[in-house]
Structures are given as structure tokens and as C-alpha cells.
Amino acid sequence: MSSPPLYADLSQYYDVLCANIDYREQCEFALRANKIWGNGGKKYLDLACGSGSLLTHFANADFTCSGLDISAEMLKLAQIRCPTAQLICADMKELITAEPQDLISCFLYSTHYCASIPAIQQTFAKVFAALAPGGLFCFDAVDKDSIANDEGHVHALNHNGGELRFQTRWHYSGHGDAMDLHIHIHETQQQQQFHYQDRHRMTAININVLKQMLEDAGFSVVILEHDFGRLTEWQGASGNVIFCANKFLGEINPFT
Ligand SMILES: C[S@@+](CC[C@H](N)C(=O)[O-])C[C@H]1O[C@@H](n2cnc3c(N)ncnc32)[C@H](O)[C@@H]1O
């Protein structure tokens, strides 16, 4: 499959941009969730796996790892980083796996990259079909009505002897189901300036709508606050959450 431009140019910067992300903590979170709400099995798939940082932590924890991403450039990096992982270049809404998976993740808000709400619905159905009985799907999401339209995250760091400044911010107009992720990178190398500016369209949605869609797909759902260091039930106030969705015939009650 040919790769669309999304993340192709960004792939050269991607690992630098993600240097502050604690993938070990994400992995430990998912391992705990897998024991509590999953089937505890060791077949793992990372949806929108990017350059494979999370895959390596699961490979080190003796999981059989697969990664799916729409970008061939990102998958090239993932293959180098995690050579044992089986990698699939595809849109997540077309997910099909050769074997049932025990644990599927989709972090860094990547579910919002599904092109539309029906595409998210289709992805949930595919994830449900790909999971073994009792399997767990974990992903994070942001509520469209909580998006502040502020300057987002700005970082500056030393890179290749020069300075790299980057900014990522979401913008949501307040209407409809599209929001934008704005990415701006400014690199200074030996008095030369490089600029990279891009805007990625993402799907805007409410947390309660996502929950209903997961339940319609057959999942039992727990919603947590967006804190990979703790498993804290969502109190309903923040617009930034982690979903744990279990392929289980019955209710799961997280905190009793
Ligand atoms: C923000 S990055 C997150 C990567 C990785 N999960 C991480 O935490 O580093 C988003 C990733 O989603 C991928 N992506 C975007 N749209 C996709 C789609 N429809 N299906 C599969 N992957 C997609 C991009 O190529 C990119 O690698």
C-alpha cells in the first residue's frame, strides 16, 4: 500500500519530538490493565504504532508483538527499533489479524486520526473482532468540548548541535466533527533555519459518544483519568481520558 503524506516528512523528527513521552510508563499501565480487566494473555498489537517505541517495551516483557500504521516511513523506523515485531501497513479501520490478540493499544490520541466518526466505529468493530475472548483494548482520547484552542505544548531542545523548537496544538471550531492538530517545528543548525509546519485533520468527538460506540460494538467499558502512572476512575470533569474496553460478555466493575 502506498503511504499518504501524513507523518512521512515528520518521521525524521518524530523520535526527537517524542523524547519526553514515557513509553515505559504507558507499557506498565497497559500491563496492569491487562491483568485487571483483560485476559492476561501475551499477544499484543499496537494500533498506529508510529516508530515502534511502545512495541519495544512489550517485546522486552516477552509479548508477541505486532504493530499497524498507515505510514510506511514510520514503520521503517519501527522495524529497526523492534525487529521481532510483525508490522502491517494499513488504515486502522481495515484492521485484520492472522491470530486473535489479547491486548490492543492505540495511544497518543491516535484513534482521532480515523477520518470520520463512522471510521472510528468501523475501527472499534475490527478491534473487537481481532481480540481473543476477554481481550482488552486501551486507548486515550480527548473530548472535543474540552479543547482549549490555546498554544498547546511548546518544547525547545538541543538537537544535532543546534536548537529544535516545536509546538503542537489542537484547534476545534466548536462545531462539527473535525479538529486540527497544528505542528510547527523550527530548527537552527549552524546559523541555518529550517521550518516545518503542518496541519493534520483529526476527528473531534465527545467521550460519552465514544463510550456508547464501544458498547454498541460489544465492549464493556471502563474510563480512567489520563494518568498512566495511576488507575483512577474518570470523574467526568476532565476532557482527557484513557478507555479500557474489554471483550467480555458481562459488566466489568473497575473499582469494587
Ligand atoms: C501521534 S502518532 C502516534 C504514534 C505512536 N502511537 C506513539 O505513541 O508514538 C500517530 C500515528 O498514527 C498513524 N496514523 C494516522 N492515521 C492512521 C490510520 N488511519 N490508521 C493507522 N495509523 C494511522 C500515523 O502514521 C502516526 O504514526
The ligand as a MOL file (V3000), in Angstrom:
LIG
                    3D

  0  0  0     0  0            999 V3000
M  V30 BEGIN CTAB
M  V30 COUNTS 27 29 0 0 0
M  V30 BEGIN ATOM
M  V30 1 C 0.7600 10.7700 17.0710 0
M  V30 2 S 1.4540 9.4230 16.1820 0 CHG=1
M  V30 3 C 1.4310 8.1970 17.4890 0
M  V30 4 C 2.3830 7.0620 17.2520 0
M  V30 5 C 2.5580 6.1360 18.4220 0
M  V30 6 N 1.2810 5.5690 18.8690 0
M  V30 7 C 3.2620 6.8310 19.5630 0
M  V30 8 O 2.6670 6.9400 20.6470 0
M  V30 9 O 4.3900 7.2490 19.3870 0 CHG=-1
M  V30 10 C 0.1100 8.9510 15.1660 0
M  V30 11 C 0.4110 7.7670 14.2660 0
M  V30 12 O -0.8290 7.3850 13.6760 0
M  V30 13 C -0.5800 6.9730 12.3510 0
M  V30 14 N -1.8750 7.0370 11.6560 0
M  V30 15 C -2.5570 8.1340 11.2740 0
M  V30 16 N -3.7330 7.7940 10.7150 0
M  V30 17 C -3.8060 6.4430 10.7700 0
M  V30 18 C -4.7940 5.4970 10.3620 0
M  V30 19 N -5.9510 5.8910 9.8140 0
M  V30 20 N -4.5360 4.1790 10.5460 0
M  V30 21 C -3.3680 3.7830 11.0890 0
M  V30 22 N -2.3950 4.6380 11.5070 0
M  V30 23 C -2.6160 5.9540 11.3540 0
M  V30 24 C 0.4780 7.9530 11.8640 0
M  V30 25 O 1.1670 7.4790 10.7290 0
M  V30 26 C 1.3670 8.0610 13.1170 0
M  V30 27 O 2.4080 7.1240 13.1090 0
M  V30 END ATOM
M  V30 BEGIN BOND
M  V30 1 1 1 2
M  V30 2 1 2 3
M  V30 3 1 2 10
M  V30 4 1 3 4
M  V30 5 1 4 5
M  V30 6 1 5 6
M  V30 7 1 5 7
M  V30 8 2 7 8
M  V30 9 1 7 9
M  V30 10 1 10 11
M  V30 11 1 11 12
M  V30 12 1 11 26
M  V30 13 1 12 13
M  V30 14 1 13 14
M  V30 15 1 13 24
M  V30 16 1 14 15
M  V30 17 1 14 23
M  V30 18 2 15 16
M  V30 19 1 16 17
M  V30 20 1 17 18
M  V30 21 2 17 23
M  V30 22 1 18 19
M  V30 23 2 18 20
M  V30 24 1 20 21
M  V30 25 2 21 22
M  V30 26 1 22 23
M  V30 27 1 24 25
M  V30 28 1 24 26
M  V30 29 1 26 27
M  V30 END BOND
M  V30 END CTAB
M  END
